[in-house]
Amino acid sequence: MERRSNPPAPEDAPILDGRYRLLERIGCGGMGVVYRAERLQLGRLVAVKVLRHELAGDRRAVQRFQREAVAAGRIGDPHIVQVLDLGREPGGAPYVVLELVEGRSLREVLAGAGPLAPGRAAHIGCQLLAALSAAHRRGIVHRDLKPSNVMLVRVDDEPDFVKLLDFGICKFVGEPAALRLTRTGALVGTPGFMAPEQILAGRDIDHRVDLWSVGALLYLALTGRRPHEGPGRACEILATVEEDVPPLRVHRTDLDPGLEAVVLRALAREREARYPTAEAFRDALSQYCDAGRDSTQGAQRAQRTQRGEEQGKGEGEGERTPTTPVAGRGRTVAGARRARGPSAALLAALAALAALGVVGGDVWCRHRGGRGGERTAAGAGYSLPEDASSGDPSPAPSPVVPSSAPSSSGGVVGGAGGAAGARGGKP
């Protein structure tokens, strides 16, 4: 694995707990601040994530912070960031020491390159599913998969070795209700990458929410769009629980129909129609890992298709959405709307949006029936940052450790904490 050279430590660089010299800040978010650090005596570069002082007295925040380390440490998979140490700084705030991961997040890769070659996207997806398979076998459901939580690093001759970050809002299957950190009915996750039942805040969420999220990541990686991308995030959330996902070839005509069917099955609204396990999903996806992995032609065609769609939007011309069979379901998936009356799922989704402060007189989504229908947001509109995970403590601006630690905007990530090692940034 390539690493930057160890920067010289200034004389006044803060030392945490007598063991870690904090060299530079590499990320911060609502929960904590992440530093590139040196383990004294050993000279090893690590990432140190420290909970914000403002949250040190919040029992729920402390438990969630520690849960992240416990979950990653329990899984012990090479595709999950390694936990090296735990402790508390003199002010009482807990910290976790993690393996230092240097690379780019999937978000950064997609922002720079656009849609990926199918083989490359499938290769990344298979590694991610291997990590989730290990987590699920140990009774851990991630619940917050998104582009910023998937790091791509170079290991030997592998340029896209996946490291999965951020188990801060994971669920331990079978955990007693008294020990759970999320309240019943609380919306947990990142809109745009949450399965329908996750949006509906069901109590019996299981590992299949992660499989839906992987499907959403693959949809984005292959087409440059989220499955239900629309004019406002409120409409996107409602569409997730009310509508089937549009076929990928609407956005990328050169895509293999078999690969499209694999992704669409993972994105089935009914979880019983998805793959039963991460292993089954990986087996179905693996046959596409080699085809076109190093080719950029397909990705370039997808970008041209996407640009053409974006230009067409301004002309007000609706596009007919073809239907595509989903393997093993005997039905079609399309952007077709359901019956007119409000369903129980729709009402529950509206309640979830209300919990986010979205639904009210200022925001309303109008669903127009038939193919090629549109979703519009009226009034003030609603735009939730892609990486905003609901349920986070309110962000606080001040760092935990002395500000004398130098800061950096480099693309170095350390630990299970989202982009730049901290939740609440960009996905």
N, C-alpha and C positions, 0 to 999 in steps of 0.2 A: 504494500500500500504506500502510495506516495505521500510524503508529508512536507510541509513547509519547514524551513530551518527554524530551530529554536531561537526566538528573538531574545536579545539580551535583556535581562531583568533589571529595571531601574532600582537604584538603592532604596527608594521609598515604596517599592511595590508591596502591597499588603500581603501578609502571610496569614492564612486561615488555619485556625486550630493548631498552629505550630507545625503544620505538615505540608501545606499547599501554598506555593507562591502564585498569586493571581497575576498573570501576565497581561491579559487583555480581555475586555468584554466582547463577547461574540454574539450575544443575543439577549433579549429581555422581553418579557410579556407580563400578562396579568398575574401570573403565579410566582415568577421568580426571575433571576438574572443568571446568565450562564457565562462562565469565564473559561478561557484557555488557561491552564495552570500547569505548574511543574510540581511533581511529587518530590519534595526535598529528600535528600540522601540517595534516592534512586535515580533522579534526573529524568523521570518519565513524564512525557506530556500527556495530560488528561483533560477532561472537561469537568468543571465543578458547577453544579446548579444549586443555587441558594434561594430558599424561600424568602420572599420579601418580608422585611421587618413588620410591615403593617399587618401581615397575615399570620405572624408567629403566634398570636394569641387566639387565632380562629381554629378551634379543634377540627372542624370539618376540612379546612384548607390544609392543615398539617397532616391529617390522615390521608387525604387524597395525594398529597405530595409524596408521602412515604409509600403509599400503595403503588405508585408508579414504579418505584425501585423494587419493591417486593415482587411485583408481577414480572418485570423484565428479568429479575434474578431467578425466579422460579422456572421460567421457560428455558433459559440457557441454550438458545438456538443461534447459530452463526449469523443468521439474518436479522437478529434482534440485538440492539446495542447492549453491550455488556456493562453490568453494574459492578464497580470495584470497591466502593466503600460508602458508608453512611456516617453521619455525625451531626453535631450541633456547633454553631459558631458561638463565641462568647456572649453575644446578645440574646441567645436562645433560639435563633432561627435554625431549622434543620437544613442540612445540605446533603447532596448525593454526588458521588464521584463516579463518572462514567468514562467509558472508552471514548477517545477523541476521534470523531469521524470527520474526515475532510473529503468533501465532494460537493455535489449539487443535488438539490431536491428535485423531485419530479416536476414540481411547479416551475422551477427555474429552467429545466430542460425544455419543457413544453413552451414556455414563454420565448425561449431563444430559437427553437427549431420547429415549432408548430407540431402538427400531427406526426406520429412516429411511423416508421416502417412496420408493417404488421408483425413480422418476426421478432423485431426488437420489443414491441409492446407485449407480445405474448411471453417472451423470455422474462421480462420484468414481472409480469403477472404471475408466472409460474413460481418465481422465487418468493414473491409476496405470499402466495398461497402456501408455500412450504413453511414460512414463518408462522402463518395463521394456523396451519395444521398442528404445529408444535404447541401453540398457545391453547388451541381448543382441546387438545388431548389432556392438558393440565387444567381444564375447566375455566379458562380465561377468555373472555370475549372483549375485543379491543374497543369497539363502538365509536371510534373517531378516525377512521381511515380517510385520508385526503392527500392531495399532492404534496403538501409541505411535510407530511409525516413519512414520506418515502424518500430515502436518500439513496443516491447512486454514487458509488465510490469505485475506484480502480483497485483491484486486488490481483497482483501478478498480471496475467494476460486478459483478465476479465474487466472490461471498462464499465460494466453496468451491474456490479455486485450490489444487491439490494440490502439496505439496513432499514428496518422498521422502527420508528420512534414513537414515543408518547403513549404510555399506558395510563395516563392520569385519570381518565374516566372509564377505565375498563370495568367489566363486571366479572365477579367470581361466581361461577355457577354453583348453586347450592348454599350460598352464603346466607346465614340467618338474617332476617329482616332488620334486626336491631343493629347489625354491623354495616348495613348498606349506607353508602354516602350520598345516594341520590334519593330524593323523596318520590313517593308514588305519584305518577302523573307528571313528573318533571320532564321537560324536553332535554334530552342529552345527545349531543353530537353536533355535526356541522351540516346545516341545510345545504342540499345539493348532492350530498354524499350519504344521506341517511335513508335507510330502508323505510318503506311505508309504515310498518308496525313500530319502528323507532320514532317516527314523527307522531304517531298516535299514542306514544308513551305507554305501551302495554307493559304489564307486569311480567309477562312470560317471554320476554325477548331472549333469543338464544343465539347460537353461533351463526345462524343464517343471515343475520343483519350484516355481519362482516363480509359474507359472500356477495351480498347485494352491493356493498360499497366497493369491492374489488371490480365488480361489473361496471360500476359508475366510473371508476378510475380508467378502466380499459376503454370505455366508451369515449371518455375525454381524450385519452392518449391516441386513439385511432381517428377521431373526427375533429378534435379541437373544440368540442362542445360538451356540456354536461347533458345528461339524458333528457332533462325537462327544462332546458335553458329557455328563458322567456324574458319579457320586458321588466319583470320585477320578481324579487325573491318570494314574495307572498304567493304569486301565481305559480311559481316553480314548486313550492311546498304543496300547494293544493293539487297540482297536477300529479305529483308523485303518488298521492294516495288515491286519486280518482281516475288516472289514465294509464294505459300501457305505454311503454317506451317506444318512440318512433324508431323504425329500422335504421341501422347505421348507414346503409347504402343510400339513404336519402341525402346524406351529407358526403359520402365517399363511395362513389359508384364502382371503384375498382376493387372493393373489398371482397374477399372470398366469402361466399354465402355460408359456408360451414363455420368459419370464424365468427361471422355475424350471429349465427344461431347459438353458438356457445355463449357469447356475451349476453344475448337477449334472454337466454334461460336464466342466467344469474340475476337478471334484472326483473324477473317475474314479480308482480305485485303480491301474489299468493306465495308465501314462503315454501309451501309444500311442493310447488312447481319448480323450485330452484334445485340446484345440486344438493344432495343430502349432506355432503361434507366438503371440506377444502380439498381433500385428496381426490374426490371424484371430479371436482371442478378442474383441478390441476391436470388430471389425466386427460380430460376433454380438450384442454387448452394446449397441452404439450405438443400435440402433432403440428401446431402452427408456429412453433418456436424458431424453426430454421428458415422457413420460407421468407425470403426478402429481408432477413434481419439486417444485412449490411447495405441494402439498397435504399436510396433516397427517392427513387422515381415515384413510388406510390405515395409517399408523404408529400412530394411536390404537387402531384395531381390533386391530393386532398386539399392542399392549401389553395390551389386554383379554384376548386369547387366551392370552398368556403368563401373565398373572396367574391365569387359570382353570386352566391346566395346573399351576402351582405349588401351587394349593390342592388340586387333585386328587391330587397326589403323596402328601399326607398321608393320603388315604383308602385308599391301596394299590390303586387300580384301574388296571390296565394299559390302555393305549390301543392299539387296532388301528392298525397302520401300513400305509396304502395303498401300493400300488406305482405308480411313475410311470415311463413310458418315457423313456430318455435318447436325445436326438437322435443318430441315426447309429450306435447301438450294437445295436439290436434285442434289448434285454434290459431287465429292470426293475431298479430300485434300491430297496432297502428295508433295514430294520434286521434282515433275516433273518440268522441265524447260519449259518456254514458247517458242514461235516461235523465230527463229534465229535473225531476224533484231532488231535493237535497238528501243524500244518503247519510247513513250513520257515520261512515268514514269521513265524509265531507264535513259534517258537523263537528266531529272530533278533531279534524285538521284545523278548522276555524278556532276551536278552543286552544289548540296548540299555538296557533299564530297569536291569539290573544295573550297567551303566556309570554310571548316574545315582545308584546307591545306593538304588534303589527296591525291587527285587525281593529277597525273602528270606522268612524265616518270618513276618514281621510283615505282609506285604502279599500278597494273592492275589485275583485277579479270577475270579469264577465266571460263566461264560457259560451261560445257559439257552436251549435251542433254541426256535425258532418265533418268530413275530411277537409283538411286545409283550414279549419277554423282557427281563430286566434284567441290569445289570452291578452287582455290589456289591463294595465293598472292605472287607475284614475286618482285624481286628487294629488296629495303630496308625494305619492309613490313610496317605494320601499327598496332600499339597497343594503343588504347585509354583507359585510366583507366575507369573502369565500372562506377565510380561515377562522371566522368567529364561531367558536364552539359554545353552545348554550350551556349554562350552568357554571360558567367560570366566575370566580370572584371578580369584583370590579377592579379594573386595572389601576395600579398606583404608579405614579411617575418616578418615585425616588428609589435608587438602588439600595441593596442590602449592605454591601460592603463599601468602604471608603472610595470616593470617586477618583482617587489618585490612580486607580488601576486604569491603564490606557485602554481606549476603545478602538474597535475596528469594525469596518463594514464588509470584511472579507466573507467568502462563502464557506466558512468552516462551521461545522455543526458538531455539537457534542451532546449526546444523550437523548434519552427518551423524553423530549419536551417539545417537539414540533420544530418548525423552521428555526434555524439558529439555536436550537436547543430550548426554545421558550415558546409556550403556547400563547396564542393571541396575536401572532404576527400574520404574515400572508401565507396562503396555502401553496 
